[in-house]
Amino acid sequence: MKKRKPITAAKLTPRLRQVVRLTSLGCTLTDVGAILGISPNTADNHRTRAMKVLGVDRTALLTRAAIKLRVSSINDQLTAAEKRKLGPRRKKKRAR
């Protein structure tokens, strides 16, 4: 049986921590990009790198790791500044 390395947040850069936190709050890659001022593709690259560093392969597991490693908490929410950067949410048109 192969030993697993302990998961640690120490190897996450500050930017990776931001992306992990926002992802754990349920933000899409477009939302993460808008809040951090980066493209959604760059946000995806950061998320993928963070997942590799933390040894997870699913976004749900990334959220779990973020809470476990205290990068995010269960009660965490977007700050007022993050909400402003996100802007108003577009309403989807209903088909009649």
A tleap script that builds the chain and sets N, CA, C and O, in Angstrom:
source leaprc.protein.ff14SB
mol = sequence {
  NMET LYS LYS ARG LYS PRO ILE THR ALA ALA
  LYS LEU THR PRO ARG LEU ARG GLN VAL VAL
  ARG LEU THR SER LEU GLY CYS THR LEU THR
  ASP VAL GLY ALA ILE LEU GLY ILE SER PRO
  ASN THR ALA ASP ASN HIE ARG THR ARG ALA
  MET LYS VAL LEU GLY VAL ASP ARG THR ALA
  LEU LEU THR ARG ALA ALA ILE LYS LEU ARG
  VAL SER SER ILE ASN ASP GLN LEU THR ALA
  ALA GLU LYS ARG LYS LEU GLY PRO ARG ARG
  LYS LYS LYS ARG ALA CARG
}
set mol.1.N position { 0.840 -1.172 0.000 }
set mol.1.CA position { 0.000 0.000 0.000 }
set mol.1.C position { 0.889 1.240 0.000 }
set mol.1.O position { 1.846 1.337 0.768 }
set mol.2.N position { 0.554 2.180 -0.872 }
set mol.2.CA position { 1.327 3.395 -1.016 }
set mol.2.C position { 0.920 4.420 0.041 }
set mol.2.O position { -0.267 4.662 0.263 }
set mol.3.N position { 1.920 5.018 0.689 }
set mol.3.CA position { 1.625 6.040 1.693 }
set mol.3.C position { 1.274 7.344 1.003 }
set mol.3.O position { 1.905 7.736 0.022 }
set mol.4.N position { 0.268 8.001 1.528 }
set mol.4.CA position { -0.138 9.301 0.996 }
set mol.4.C position { 0.604 10.404 1.734 }
set mol.4.O position { 0.823 10.330 2.943 }
set mol.5.N position { 0.983 11.418 0.986 }
set mol.5.CA position { 1.606 12.580 1.603 }
set mol.5.C position { 0.520 13.387 2.304 }
set mol.5.O position { -0.592 13.499 1.788 }
set mol.6.N position { 0.822 13.947 3.462 }
set mol.6.CA position { -0.193 14.772 4.130 }
set mol.6.C position { -0.492 16.019 3.297 }
set mol.6.O position { 0.406 16.649 2.739 }
set mol.7.N position { -1.772 16.350 3.233 }
set mol.7.CA position { -2.186 17.536 2.490 }
set mol.7.C position { -1.817 18.769 3.297 }
set mol.7.O position { -2.101 18.853 4.492 }
set mol.8.N position { -1.179 19.727 2.630 }
set mol.8.CA position { -0.790 20.962 3.302 }
set mol.8.C position { -1.054 22.153 2.392 }
set mol.8.O position { -0.876 22.065 1.177 }
set mol.9.N position { -1.471 23.243 2.971 }
set mol.9.CA position { -1.741 24.457 2.202 }
set mol.9.C position { -0.506 25.343 2.103 }
set mol.9.O position { -0.553 26.395 1.464 }
set mol.10.N position { 0.586 24.939 2.718 }
set mol.10.CA position { 1.793 25.759 2.728 }
set mol.10.C position { 2.374 25.952 1.327 }
set mol.10.O position { 3.036 26.958 1.070 }
set mol.11.N position { 2.136 25.006 0.422 }
set mol.11.CA position { 2.687 25.100 -0.924 }
set mol.11.C position { 1.827 25.939 -1.863 }
set mol.11.O position { 2.211 26.176 -3.008 }
set mol.12.N position { 0.672 26.386 -1.391 }
set mol.12.CA position { -0.186 27.226 -2.216 }
set mol.12.C position { 0.317 28.660 -2.202 }
set mol.12.O position { 0.606 29.217 -1.143 }
set mol.13.N position { 0.420 29.251 -3.380 }
set mol.13.CA position { 0.791 30.666 -3.472 }
set mol.13.C position { -0.413 31.506 -3.032 }
set mol.13.O position { -1.530 30.992 -2.962 }
set mol.14.N position { -0.201 32.770 -2.740 }
set mol.14.CA position { -1.344 33.616 -2.369 }
set mol.14.C position { -2.441 33.636 -3.437 }
set mol.14.O position { -3.626 33.636 -3.101 }
set mol.15.N position { -2.064 33.653 -4.719 }
set mol.15.CA position { -3.056 33.653 -5.791 }
set mol.15.C position { -3.833 32.342 -5.825 }
set mol.15.O position { -5.049 32.338 -6.013 }
set mol.16.N position { -3.120 31.224 -5.643 }
set mol.16.CA position { -3.803 29.927 -5.612 }
set mol.16.C position { -4.764 29.861 -4.435 }
set mol.16.O position { -5.852 29.298 -4.557 }
set mol.17.N position { -4.379 30.424 -3.304 }
set mol.17.CA position { -5.283 30.466 -2.139 }
set mol.17.C position { -6.549 31.249 -2.463 }
set mol.17.O position { -7.648 30.838 -2.090 }
set mol.18.N position { -6.397 32.385 -3.164 }
set mol.18.CA position { -7.563 33.189 -3.538 }
set mol.18.C position { -8.499 32.394 -4.445 }
set mol.18.O position { -9.714 32.394 -4.243 }
set mol.19.N position { -7.938 31.724 -5.434 }
set mol.19.CA position { -8.749 30.951 -6.371 }
set mol.19.C position { -9.444 29.797 -5.656 }
set mol.19.O position { -10.617 29.524 -5.911 }
set mol.20.N position { -8.724 29.117 -4.762 }
set mol.20.CA position { -9.317 28.012 -4.005 }
set mol.20.C position { -10.460 28.536 -3.134 }
set mol.20.O position { -11.524 27.920 -3.070 }
set mol.21.N position { -10.249 29.649 -2.477 }
set mol.21.CA position { -11.292 30.222 -1.611 }
set mol.21.C position { -12.541 30.575 -2.411 }
set mol.21.O position { -13.654 30.224 -2.019 }
set mol.22.N position { -12.356 31.265 -3.525 }
set mol.22.CA position { -13.502 31.666 -4.338 }
set mol.22.C position { -14.216 30.453 -4.935 }
set mol.22.O position { -15.444 30.427 -5.013 }
set mol.23.N position { -13.453 29.463 -5.351 }
set mol.23.CA position { -14.051 28.238 -5.880 }
set mol.23.C position { -14.848 27.533 -4.800 }
set mol.23.O position { -15.934 27.016 -5.063 }
set mol.24.N position { -14.316 27.507 -3.587 }
set mol.24.CA position { -15.024 26.841 -2.490 }
set mol.24.C position { -16.300 27.569 -2.096 }
set mol.24.O position { -17.189 26.988 -1.473 }
set mol.25.N position { -16.388 28.862 -2.467 }
set mol.25.CA position { -17.603 29.639 -2.191 }
set mol.25.C position { -18.641 29.475 -3.298 }
set mol.25.O position { -19.722 30.059 -3.233 }
set mol.26.N position { -18.311 28.679 -4.313 }
set mol.26.CA position { -19.262 28.402 -5.381 }
set mol.26.C position { -19.155 29.309 -6.583 }
set mol.26.O position { -20.041 29.306 -7.437 }
set mol.27.N position { -18.094 30.085 -6.670 }
set mol.27.CA position { -17.913 30.968 -7.816 }
set mol.27.C position { -17.511 30.151 -9.045 }
set mol.27.O position { -16.747 29.191 -8.947 }
set mol.28.N position { -18.038 30.549 -10.197 }
set mol.28.CA position { -17.640 29.924 -11.451 }
set mol.28.C position { -16.279 30.483 -11.856 }
set mol.28.O position { -15.787 31.433 -11.248 }
set mol.29.N position { -15.679 29.895 -12.877 }
set mol.29.CA position { -14.398 30.402 -13.350 }
set mol.29.C position { -14.540 31.820 -13.895 }
set mol.29.O position { -13.623 32.631 -13.767 }
set mol.30.N position { -15.686 32.119 -14.500 }
set mol.30.CA position { -15.949 33.472 -14.985 }
set mol.30.C position { -16.022 34.447 -13.813 }
set mol.30.O position { -15.490 35.554 -13.885 }
set mol.31.N position { -16.686 34.029 -12.730 }
set mol.31.CA position { -16.780 34.860 -11.530 }
set mol.31.C position { -15.407 35.088 -10.917 }
set mol.31.O position { -15.060 36.213 -10.556 }
set mol.32.N position { -14.631 34.026 -10.803 }
set mol.32.CA position { -13.280 34.126 -10.230 }
set mol.32.C position { -12.445 35.092 -11.051 }
set mol.32.O position { -11.740 35.937 -10.499 }
set mol.33.N position { -12.525 34.967 -12.377 }
set mol.33.CA position { -11.783 35.861 -13.256 }
set mol.33.C position { -12.188 37.310 -13.084 }
set mol.33.O position { -11.336 38.198 -13.044 }
set mol.34.N position { -13.493 37.555 -12.982 }
set mol.34.CA position { -13.989 38.922 -12.821 }
set mol.34.C position { -13.539 39.522 -11.490 }
set mol.34.O position { -13.149 40.688 -11.432 }
set mol.35.N position { -13.594 38.738 -10.439 }
set mol.35.CA position { -13.213 39.230 -9.110 }
set mol.35.C position { -11.720 39.514 -9.024 }
set mol.35.O position { -11.309 40.519 -8.444 }
set mol.36.N position { -10.909 38.632 -9.600 }
set mol.36.CA position { -9.453 38.772 -9.487 }
set mol.36.C position { -8.827 39.557 -10.636 }
set mol.36.O position { -7.632 39.851 -10.606 }
set mol.37.N position { -9.624 39.899 -11.648 }
set mol.37.CA position { -9.089 40.655 -12.780 }
set mol.37.C position { -8.225 39.813 -13.699 }
set mol.37.O position { -7.251 40.311 -14.264 }
set mol.38.N position { -8.570 38.547 -13.852 }
set mol.38.CA position { -7.840 37.637 -14.733 }
set mol.38.C position { -8.856 36.968 -15.660 }
set mol.38.O position { -10.061 37.040 -15.423 }
set mol.39.N position { -8.369 36.327 -16.702 }
set mol.39.CA position { -9.284 35.655 -17.623 }
set mol.39.C position { -9.781 34.349 -16.999 }
set mol.39.O position { -9.119 33.791 -16.124 }
set mol.40.N position { -10.941 33.859 -17.444 }
set mol.40.CA position { -11.436 32.572 -16.939 }
set mol.40.C position { -10.465 31.420 -17.210 }
set mol.40.O position { -10.371 30.483 -16.417 }
set mol.41.N position { -9.740 31.493 -18.339 }
set mol.41.CA position { -8.755 30.447 -18.635 }
set mol.41.C position { -7.617 30.443 -17.617 }
set mol.41.O position { -7.155 29.383 -17.196 }
set mol.42.N position { -7.173 31.630 -17.226 }
set mol.42.CA position { -6.126 31.730 -16.211 }
set mol.42.C position { -6.648 31.227 -14.868 }
set mol.42.O position { -5.932 30.546 -14.134 }
set mol.43.N position { -7.899 31.564 -14.550 }
set mol.43.CA position { -8.513 31.065 -13.313 }
set mol.43.C position { -8.575 29.544 -13.327 }
set mol.43.O position { -8.339 28.903 -12.303 }
set mol.44.N position { -8.889 28.968 -14.473 }
set mol.44.CA position { -8.923 27.502 -14.607 }
set mol.44.C position { -7.539 26.906 -14.410 }
set mol.44.O position { -7.392 25.875 -13.755 }
set mol.45.N position { -6.516 27.554 -14.978 }
set mol.45.CA position { -5.139 27.070 -14.794 }
set mol.45.C position { -4.741 27.106 -13.323 }
set mol.45.O position { -4.120 26.168 -12.823 }
set mol.46.N position { -5.097 28.186 -12.627 }
set mol.46.CA position { -4.788 28.294 -11.200 }
set mol.46.C position { -5.516 27.209 -10.401 }
set mol.46.O position { -4.932 26.580 -9.519 }
set mol.47.N position { -6.795 26.998 -10.718 }
set mol.47.CA position { -7.576 25.979 -10.016 }
set mol.47.C position { -6.983 24.589 -10.243 }
set mol.47.O position { -6.864 23.798 -9.307 }
set mol.48.N position { -6.613 24.296 -11.486 }
set mol.48.CA position { -6.015 23.002 -11.814 }
set mol.48.C position { -4.700 22.802 -11.075 }
set mol.48.O position { -4.427 21.713 -10.571 }
set mol.49.N position { -3.887 23.849 -11.011 }
set mol.49.CA position { -2.604 23.759 -10.303 }
set mol.49.C position { -2.817 23.540 -8.804 }
set mol.49.O position { -2.123 22.737 -8.182 }
set mol.50.N position { -3.784 24.261 -8.233 }
set mol.50.CA position { -4.085 24.100 -6.807 }
set mol.50.C position { -4.581 22.683 -6.518 }
set mol.50.O position { -4.221 22.089 -5.502 }
set mol.51.N position { -5.395 22.156 -7.402 }
set mol.51.CA position { -5.895 20.798 -7.215 }
set mol.51.C position { -4.744 19.792 -7.251 }
set mol.51.O position { -4.735 18.828 -6.486 }
set mol.52.N position { -3.788 20.016 -8.127 }
set mol.52.CA position { -2.623 19.132 -8.216 }
set mol.52.C position { -1.774 19.221 -6.947 }
set mol.52.O position { -1.324 18.203 -6.420 }
set mol.53.N position { -1.560 20.441 -6.464 }
set mol.53.CA position { -0.772 20.649 -5.239 }
set mol.53.C position { -1.438 19.969 -4.042 }
set mol.53.O position { -0.764 19.368 -3.206 }
set mol.54.N position { -2.772 20.071 -3.968 }
set mol.54.CA position { -3.498 19.504 -2.830 }
set mol.54.C position { -3.834 18.026 -3.018 }
set mol.54.O position { -4.325 17.380 -2.093 }
set mol.55.N position { -3.574 17.491 -4.205 }
set mol.55.CA position { -3.790 16.071 -4.440 }
set mol.55.C position { -5.253 15.674 -4.571 }
set mol.55.O position { -5.641 14.583 -4.152 }
set mol.56.N position { -6.060 16.545 -5.145 }
set mol.56.CA position { -7.480 16.232 -5.368 }
set mol.56.C position { -7.771 16.309 -6.860 }
set mol.56.O position { -7.053 16.966 -7.614 }
set mol.57.N position { -8.836 15.627 -7.273 }
set mol.57.CA position { -9.150 15.606 -8.696 }
set mol.57.C position { -10.564 16.081 -9.024 }
set mol.57.O position { -11.002 15.979 -10.169 }
set mol.58.N position { -11.268 16.593 -8.038 }
set mol.58.CA position { -12.624 17.104 -8.249 }
set mol.58.C position { -12.800 18.418 -7.476 }
set mol.58.O position { -12.182 18.641 -6.435 }
set mol.59.N position { -13.661 19.272 -8.024 }
set mol.59.CA position { -13.898 20.567 -7.390 }
set mol.59.C position { -14.511 20.416 -6.007 }
set mol.59.O position { -14.199 21.185 -5.098 }
set mol.60.N position { -15.384 19.422 -5.845 }
set mol.60.CA position { -15.987 19.190 -4.523 }
set mol.60.C position { -14.916 18.825 -3.499 }
set mol.60.O position { -14.983 19.254 -2.348 }
set mol.61.N position { -13.944 18.044 -3.913 }
set mol.61.CA position { -12.850 17.674 -3.014 }
set mol.61.C position { -11.942 18.872 -2.737 }
set mol.61.O position { -11.353 18.979 -1.662 }
set mol.62.N position { -11.836 19.762 -3.711 }
set mol.62.CA position { -11.069 20.995 -3.502 }
set mol.62.C position { -11.738 21.844 -2.424 }
set mol.62.O position { -11.066 22.408 -1.560 }
set mol.63.N position { -13.055 21.929 -2.482 }
set mol.63.CA position { -13.805 22.668 -1.470 }
set mol.63.C position { -13.603 22.043 -0.099 }
set mol.63.O position { -13.384 22.744 0.889 }
set mol.64.N position { -13.679 20.737 -0.049 }
set mol.64.CA position { -13.459 20.028 1.224 }
set mol.64.C position { -12.069 20.291 1.784 }
set mol.64.O position { -11.905 20.533 2.980 }
set mol.65.N position { -11.065 20.242 0.902 }
set mol.65.CA position { -9.686 20.497 1.327 }
set mol.65.C position { -9.526 21.937 1.803 }
set mol.65.O position { -8.811 22.194 2.771 }
set mol.66.N position { -10.190 22.878 1.127 }
set mol.66.CA position { -10.104 24.289 1.511 }
set mol.66.C position { -10.636 24.498 2.923 }
set mol.66.O position { -10.063 25.261 3.701 }
set mol.67.N position { -11.724 23.825 3.252 }
set mol.67.CA position { -12.295 23.951 4.594 }
set mol.67.C position { -11.398 23.263 5.610 }
set mol.67.O position { -11.153 23.796 6.692 }
set mol.68.N position { -10.910 22.080 5.263 }
set mol.68.CA position { -10.053 21.317 6.175 }
set mol.68.C position { -8.752 22.067 6.477 }
set mol.68.O position { -8.275 22.062 7.611 }
set mol.69.N position { -8.187 22.707 5.457 }
set mol.69.CA position { -6.913 23.411 5.615 }
set mol.69.C position { -7.090 24.867 6.033 }
set mol.69.O position { -6.117 25.615 6.126 }
set mol.70.N position { -8.334 25.264 6.284 }
set mol.70.CA position { -8.678 26.602 6.749 }
set mol.70.C position { -8.326 27.708 5.761 }
set mol.70.O position { -8.028 28.836 6.153 }
set mol.71.N position { -8.364 27.368 4.476 }
set mol.71.CA position { -8.243 28.389 3.445 }
set mol.71.C position { -9.583 29.109 3.350 }
set mol.71.O position { -9.644 30.295 3.025 }
set mol.72.N position { -10.647 28.378 3.636 }
set mol.72.CA position { -12.009 28.894 3.641 }
set mol.72.C position { -12.724 28.271 4.838 }
set mol.72.O position { -12.286 27.255 5.378 }
set mol.73.N position { -13.826 28.892 5.241 }
set mol.73.CA position { -14.603 28.300 6.324 }
set mol.73.C position { -16.020 28.045 5.834 }
set mol.73.O position { -16.416 28.543 4.781 }
set mol.74.N position { -16.761 27.290 6.576 }
set mol.74.CA position { -18.130 26.961 6.186 }
set mol.74.C position { -18.983 28.228 6.131 }
set mol.74.O position { -19.881 28.326 5.296 }
set mol.75.N position { -18.720 29.184 6.996 }
set mol.75.CA position { -19.504 30.416 7.070 }
set mol.75.C position { -18.950 31.546 6.211 }
set mol.75.O position { -19.481 32.656 6.236 }
set mol.76.N position { -17.887 31.280 5.451 }
set mol.76.CA position { -17.243 32.304 4.632 }
set mol.76.C position { -18.185 32.776 3.529 }
set mol.76.O position { -18.960 31.987 2.988 }
set mol.77.N position { -18.117 34.061 3.199 }
set mol.77.CA position { -18.922 34.652 2.134 }
set mol.77.C position { -18.061 35.623 1.344 }
set mol.77.O position { -16.981 36.016 1.784 }
set mol.78.N position { -18.549 36.002 0.177 }
set mol.78.CA position { -17.853 37.014 -0.610 }
set mol.78.C position { -17.866 38.337 0.153 }
set mol.78.O position { -18.861 38.696 0.783 }
set mol.79.N position { -16.749 39.052 0.085 }
set mol.79.CA position { -16.692 40.369 0.718 }
set mol.79.C position { -17.466 41.371 -0.138 }
set mol.79.O position { -17.809 41.082 -1.284 }
set mol.80.N position { -17.734 42.534 0.417 }
set mol.80.CA position { -18.453 43.576 -0.318 }
set mol.80.C position { -17.662 43.992 -1.566 }
set mol.80.O position { -18.249 44.213 -2.625 }
set mol.81.N position { -16.349 44.097 -1.444 }
set mol.81.CA position { -15.513 44.476 -2.587 }
set mol.81.C position { -15.572 43.410 -3.678 }
set mol.81.O position { -15.617 43.740 -4.863 }
set mol.82.N position { -15.571 42.143 -3.291 }
set mol.82.CA position { -15.664 41.058 -4.271 }
set mol.82.C position { -17.019 41.081 -4.973 }
set mol.82.O position { -17.100 40.844 -6.178 }
set mol.83.N position { -18.077 41.366 -4.224 }
set mol.83.CA position { -19.413 41.446 -4.821 }
set mol.83.C position { -19.491 42.605 -5.817 }
set mol.83.O position { -20.117 42.480 -6.869 }
set mol.84.N position { -18.852 43.735 -5.484 }
set mol.84.CA position { -18.843 44.878 -6.403 }
set mol.84.C position { -18.112 44.533 -7.694 }
set mol.84.O position { -18.569 44.880 -8.783 }
set mol.85.N position { -16.979 43.851 -7.571 }
set mol.85.CA position { -16.214 43.472 -8.757 }
set mol.85.C position { -16.987 42.483 -9.623 }
set mol.85.O position { -16.843 42.468 -10.845 }
set mol.86.N position { -17.790 41.675 -8.992 }
set mol.86.CA position { -18.584 40.686 -9.720 }
set mol.86.C position { -19.688 41.360 -10.520 }
set mol.86.O position { -20.062 40.886 -11.593 }
set mol.87.N position { -20.204 42.456 -10.003 }
set mol.87.CA position { -21.243 43.199 -10.704 }
set mol.87.C position { -22.590 42.512 -10.581 }
set mol.87.O position { -22.714 41.462 -9.952 }
set mol.88.N position { -23.595 43.121 -11.192 }
set mol.88.CA position { -24.939 42.521 -11.109 }
set mol.88.C position { -25.007 41.234 -11.909 }
set mol.88.O position { -24.447 41.133 -13.001 }
set mol.89.N position { -25.687 40.272 -11.360 }
set mol.89.CA position { -25.860 38.987 -12.053 }
set mol.89.C position { -26.871 39.164 -13.167 }
set mol.89.O position { -27.880 39.850 -13.003 }
set mol.90.N position { -26.596 38.543 -14.295 }
set mol.90.CA position { -27.526 38.607 -15.414 }
set mol.90.C position { -28.681 37.636 -15.164 }
set mol.90.O position { -28.482 36.495 -14.748 }
set mol.91.N position { -29.874 38.119 -15.427 }
set mol.91.CA position { -31.041 37.257 -15.288 }
set mol.91.C position { -31.236 36.497 -16.583 }
set mol.91.O position { -31.139 37.066 -17.669 }
set mol.92.N position { -31.510 35.215 -16.464 }
set mol.92.CA position { -31.751 34.410 -17.653 }
set mol.92.C position { -33.164 34.669 -18.145 }
set mol.92.O position { -34.106 34.770 -17.359 }
set mol.93.N position { -33.291 34.773 -19.449 }
set mol.93.CA position { -34.612 34.995 -20.032 }
set mol.93.C position { -35.389 33.668 -20.011 }
set mol.93.O position { -34.835 32.600 -20.274 }
set mol.94.N position { -36.651 33.767 -19.699 }
set mol.94.CA position { -37.504 32.582 -19.669 }
set mol.94.C position { -38.113 32.368 -21.047 }
set mol.94.O position { -38.550 33.314 -21.702 }
set mol.95.N position { -38.134 31.133 -21.470 }
set mol.95.CA position { -38.784 30.783 -22.720 }
set mol.95.C position { -40.281 30.723 -22.502 }
set mol.95.O position { -40.748 30.157 -21.514 }
set mol.96.N position { -41.022 31.295 -23.406 }
set mol.96.CA position { -42.491 31.297 -23.251 }
set mol.96.C position { -43.116 30.289 -24.136 }
set mol.96.O position { -44.339 30.147 -24.143 }
savepdb mol mol.pdb
quit
